Amino acid sequence: MVTGADKQKLSEGERFNSFFLIPCKPTKTNGGRTRNLKEHDPNKWEVL
């Protein structure tokens, strides 16, 4: 039986990686940082 749970886990992992592990461009909006840390979005850290 295929439930799609694996596909959901994969997409959540990809979002986590792209937000927290891949460097981001420094902008005025993000305060010039090049990395998103747990402190920058604790809700997203807990969900993912």
Phi and psi restraints in degrees (range 20) as a CNS / XPLOR table:
assign (resid 1 and name C) (resid 2 and name N)
       (resid 2 and name CA) (resid 2 and name C) 1.0 -104.6 20.0 2
assign (resid 2 and name N) (resid 2 and name CA)
       (resid 2 and name C) (resid 3 and name N) 1.0 123.3 20.0 2
assign (resid 2 and name C) (resid 3 and name N)
       (resid 3 and name CA) (resid 3 and name C) 1.0 -106.7 20.0 2
assign (resid 3 and name N) (resid 3 and name CA)
       (resid 3 and name C) (resid 4 and name N) 1.0 -16.6 20.0 2
assign (resid 3 and name C) (resid 4 and name N)
       (resid 4 and name CA) (resid 4 and name C) 1.0 89.1 20.0 2
assign (resid 4 and name N) (resid 4 and name CA)
       (resid 4 and name C) (resid 5 and name N) 1.0 1.8 20.0 2
assign (resid 4 and name C) (resid 5 and name N)
       (resid 5 and name CA) (resid 5 and name C) 1.0 -63.1 20.0 2
assign (resid 5 and name N) (resid 5 and name CA)
       (resid 5 and name C) (resid 6 and name N) 1.0 -38.7 20.0 2
assign (resid 5 and name C) (resid 6 and name N)
       (resid 6 and name CA) (resid 6 and name C) 1.0 -62.4 20.0 2
assign (resid 6 and name N) (resid 6 and name CA)
       (resid 6 and name C) (resid 7 and name N) 1.0 -39.6 20.0 2
assign (resid 6 and name C) (resid 7 and name N)
       (resid 7 and name CA) (resid 7 and name C) 1.0 -65.2 20.0 2
assign (resid 7 and name N) (resid 7 and name CA)
       (resid 7 and name C) (resid 8 and name N) 1.0 -39.8 20.0 2
assign (resid 7 and name C) (resid 8 and name N)
       (resid 8 and name CA) (resid 8 and name C) 1.0 -65.5 20.0 2
assign (resid 8 and name N) (resid 8 and name CA)
       (resid 8 and name C) (resid 9 and name N) 1.0 -43.1 20.0 2
assign (resid 8 and name C) (resid 9 and name N)
       (resid 9 and name CA) (resid 9 and name C) 1.0 -61.6 20.0 2
assign (resid 9 and name N) (resid 9 and name CA)
       (resid 9 and name C) (resid 10 and name N) 1.0 -40.9 20.0 2
assign (resid 9 and name C) (resid 10 and name N)
       (resid 10 and name CA) (resid 10 and name C) 1.0 -62.3 20.0 2
assign (resid 10 and name N) (resid 10 and name CA)
       (resid 10 and name C) (resid 11 and name N) 1.0 -45.0 20.0 2
assign (resid 10 and name C) (resid 11 and name N)
       (resid 11 and name CA) (resid 11 and name C) 1.0 -68.6 20.0 2
assign (resid 11 and name N) (resid 11 and name CA)
       (resid 11 and name C) (resid 12 and name N) 1.0 -35.9 20.0 2
assign (resid 11 and name C) (resid 12 and name N)
       (resid 12 and name CA) (resid 12 and name C) 1.0 -65.4 20.0 2
assign (resid 12 and name N) (resid 12 and name CA)
       (resid 12 and name C) (resid 13 and name N) 1.0 -41.1 20.0 2
assign (resid 12 and name C) (resid 13 and name N)
       (resid 13 and name CA) (resid 13 and name C) 1.0 -64.2 20.0 2
assign (resid 13 and name N) (resid 13 and name CA)
       (resid 13 and name C) (resid 14 and name N) 1.0 -39.8 20.0 2
assign (resid 13 and name C) (resid 14 and name N)
       (resid 14 and name CA) (resid 14 and name C) 1.0 -64.3 20.0 2
assign (resid 14 and name N) (resid 14 and name CA)
       (resid 14 and name C) (resid 15 and name N) 1.0 -41.6 20.0 2
assign (resid 14 and name C) (resid 15 and name N)
       (resid 15 and name CA) (resid 15 and name C) 1.0 -65.1 20.0 2
assign (resid 15 and name N) (resid 15 and name CA)
       (resid 15 and name C) (resid 16 and name N) 1.0 -41.1 20.0 2
assign (resid 15 and name C) (resid 16 and name N)
       (resid 16 and name CA) (resid 16 and name C) 1.0 -60.5 20.0 2
assign (resid 16 and name N) (resid 16 and name CA)
       (resid 16 and name C) (resid 17 and name N) 1.0 -49.9 20.0 2
assign (resid 16 and name C) (resid 17 and name N)
       (resid 17 and name CA) (resid 17 and name C) 1.0 -59.8 20.0 2
assign (resid 17 and name N) (resid 17 and name CA)
       (resid 17 and name C) (resid 18 and name N) 1.0 -45.9 20.0 2
assign (resid 17 and name C) (resid 18 and name N)
       (resid 18 and name CA) (resid 18 and name C) 1.0 -67.7 20.0 2
assign (resid 18 and name N) (resid 18 and name CA)
       (resid 18 and name C) (resid 19 and name N) 1.0 -31.1 20.0 2
assign (resid 18 and name C) (resid 19 and name N)
       (resid 19 and name CA) (resid 19 and name C) 1.0 -84.2 20.0 2
assign (resid 19 and name N) (resid 19 and name CA)
       (resid 19 and name C) (resid 20 and name N) 1.0 -45.4 20.0 2
assign (resid 19 and name C) (resid 20 and name N)
       (resid 20 and name CA) (resid 20 and name C) 1.0 -99.3 20.0 2
assign (resid 20 and name N) (resid 20 and name CA)
       (resid 20 and name C) (resid 21 and name N) 1.0 -24.8 20.0 2
assign (resid 20 and name C) (resid 21 and name N)
       (resid 21 and name CA) (resid 21 and name C) 1.0 -105.2 20.0 2
assign (resid 21 and name N) (resid 21 and name CA)
       (resid 21 and name C) (resid 22 and name N) 1.0 -27.0 20.0 2
assign (resid 21 and name C) (resid 22 and name N)
       (resid 22 and name CA) (resid 22 and name C) 1.0 -91.4 20.0 2
assign (resid 22 and name N) (resid 22 and name CA)
       (resid 22 and name C) (resid 23 and name N) 1.0 130.8 20.0 2
assign (resid 22 and name C) (resid 23 and name N)
       (resid 23 and name CA) (resid 23 and name C) 1.0 -57.7 20.0 2
assign (resid 23 and name N) (resid 23 and name CA)
       (resid 23 and name C) (resid 24 and name N) 1.0 146.5 20.0 2
assign (resid 23 and name C) (resid 24 and name N)
       (resid 24 and name CA) (resid 24 and name C) 1.0 -112.9 20.0 2
assign (resid 24 and name N) (resid 24 and name CA)
       (resid 24 and name C) (resid 25 and name N) 1.0 161.6 20.0 2
assign (resid 24 and name C) (resid 25 and name N)
       (resid 25 and name CA) (resid 25 and name C) 1.0 -76.9 20.0 2
assign (resid 25 and name N) (resid 25 and name CA)
       (resid 25 and name C) (resid 26 and name N) 1.0 134.8 20.0 2
assign (resid 25 and name C) (resid 26 and name N)
       (resid 26 and name CA) (resid 26 and name C) 1.0 -70.0 20.0 2
assign (resid 26 and name N) (resid 26 and name CA)
       (resid 26 and name C) (resid 27 and name N) 1.0 128.6 20.0 2
assign (resid 26 and name C) (resid 27 and name N)
       (resid 27 and name CA) (resid 27 and name C) 1.0 -135.3 20.0 2
assign (resid 27 and name N) (resid 27 and name CA)
       (resid 27 and name C) (resid 28 and name N) 1.0 170.0 20.0 2
assign (resid 27 and name C) (resid 28 and name N)
       (resid 28 and name CA) (resid 28 and name C) 1.0 -64.4 20.0 2
assign (resid 28 and name N) (resid 28 and name CA)
       (resid 28 and name C) (resid 29 and name N) 1.0 -37.9 20.0 2
assign (resid 28 and name C) (resid 29 and name N)
       (resid 29 and name CA) (resid 29 and name C) 1.0 -62.2 20.0 2
assign (resid 29 and name N) (resid 29 and name CA)
       (resid 29 and name C) (resid 30 and name N) 1.0 -41.8 20.0 2
assign (resid 29 and name C) (resid 30 and name N)
       (resid 30 and name CA) (resid 30 and name C) 1.0 -94.8 20.0 2
assign (resid 30 and name N) (resid 30 and name CA)
       (resid 30 and name C) (resid 31 and name N) 1.0 12.1 20.0 2
assign (resid 30 and name C) (resid 31 and name N)
       (resid 31 and name CA) (resid 31 and name C) 1.0 76.3 20.0 2
assign (resid 31 and name N) (resid 31 and name CA)
       (resid 31 and name C) (resid 32 and name N) 1.0 15.7 20.0 2
assign (resid 31 and name C) (resid 32 and name N)
       (resid 32 and name CA) (resid 32 and name C) 1.0 82.4 20.0 2
assign (resid 32 and name N) (resid 32 and name CA)
       (resid 32 and name C) (resid 33 and name N) 1.0 11.4 20.0 2
assign (resid 32 and name C) (resid 33 and name N)
       (resid 33 and name CA) (resid 33 and name C) 1.0 -79.7 20.0 2
assign (resid 33 and name N) (resid 33 and name CA)
       (resid 33 and name C) (resid 34 and name N) 1.0 155.1 20.0 2
assign (resid 33 and name C) (resid 34 and name N)
       (resid 34 and name CA) (resid 34 and name C) 1.0 -109.1 20.0 2
assign (resid 34 and name N) (resid 34 and name CA)
       (resid 34 and name C) (resid 35 and name N) 1.0 -3.6 20.0 2
assign (resid 34 and name C) (resid 35 and name N)
       (resid 35 and name CA) (resid 35 and name C) 1.0 -137.1 20.0 2
assign (resid 35 and name N) (resid 35 and name CA)
       (resid 35 and name C) (resid 36 and name N) 1.0 141.8 20.0 2
assign (resid 35 and name C) (resid 36 and name N)
       (resid 36 and name CA) (resid 36 and name C) 1.0 -94.3 20.0 2
assign (resid 36 and name N) (resid 36 and name CA)
       (resid 36 and name C) (resid 37 and name N) 1.0 124.1 20.0 2
assign (resid 36 and name C) (resid 37 and name N)
       (resid 37 and name CA) (resid 37 and name C) 1.0 -108.2 20.0 2
assign (resid 37 and name N) (resid 37 and name CA)
       (resid 37 and name C) (resid 38 and name N) 1.0 170.6 20.0 2
assign (resid 37 and name C) (resid 38 and name N)
       (resid 38 and name CA) (resid 38 and name C) 1.0 -54.3 20.0 2
assign (resid 38 and name N) (resid 38 and name CA)
       (resid 38 and name C) (resid 39 and name N) 1.0 -37.1 20.0 2
assign (resid 38 and name C) (resid 39 and name N)
       (resid 39 and name CA) (resid 39 and name C) 1.0 -68.1 20.0 2
assign (resid 39 and name N) (resid 39 and name CA)
       (resid 39 and name C) (resid 40 and name N) 1.0 -23.8 20.0 2
assign (resid 39 and name C) (resid 40 and name N)
       (resid 40 and name CA) (resid 40 and name C) 1.0 -75.6 20.0 2
assign (resid 40 and name N) (resid 40 and name CA)
       (resid 40 and name C) (resid 41 and name N) 1.0 -27.5 20.0 2
assign (resid 40 and name C) (resid 41 and name N)
       (resid 41 and name CA) (resid 41 and name C) 1.0 -153.6 20.0 2
assign (resid 41 and name N) (resid 41 and name CA)
       (resid 41 and name C) (resid 42 and name N) 1.0 76.0 20.0 2
assign (resid 41 and name C) (resid 42 and name N)
       (resid 42 and name CA) (resid 42 and name C) 1.0 -61.2 20.0 2
assign (resid 42 and name N) (resid 42 and name CA)
       (resid 42 and name C) (resid 43 and name N) 1.0 -31.5 20.0 2
assign (resid 42 and name C) (resid 43 and name N)
       (resid 43 and name CA) (resid 43 and name C) 1.0 -65.6 20.0 2
assign (resid 43 and name N) (resid 43 and name CA)
       (resid 43 and name C) (resid 44 and name N) 1.0 -43.4 20.0 2
assign (resid 43 and name C) (resid 44 and name N)
       (resid 44 and name CA) (resid 44 and name C) 1.0 -66.7 20.0 2
assign (resid 44 and name N) (resid 44 and name CA)
       (resid 44 and name C) (resid 45 and name N) 1.0 -35.8 20.0 2
assign (resid 44 and name C) (resid 45 and name N)
       (resid 45 and name CA) (resid 45 and name C) 1.0 -62.2 20.0 2
assign (resid 45 and name N) (resid 45 and name CA)
       (resid 45 and name C) (resid 46 and name N) 1.0 -42.5 20.0 2
assign (resid 45 and name C) (resid 46 and name N)
       (resid 46 and name CA) (resid 46 and name C) 1.0 -70.7 20.0 2
assign (resid 46 and name N) (resid 46 and name CA)
       (resid 46 and name C) (resid 47 and name N) 1.0 -39.5 20.0 2
assign (resid 46 and name C) (resid 47 and name N)
       (resid 47 and name CA) (resid 47 and name C) 1.0 -69.3 20.0 2
assign (resid 47 and name N) (resid 47 and name CA)
       (resid 47 and name C) (resid 48 and name N) 1.0 -44.5 20.0 2
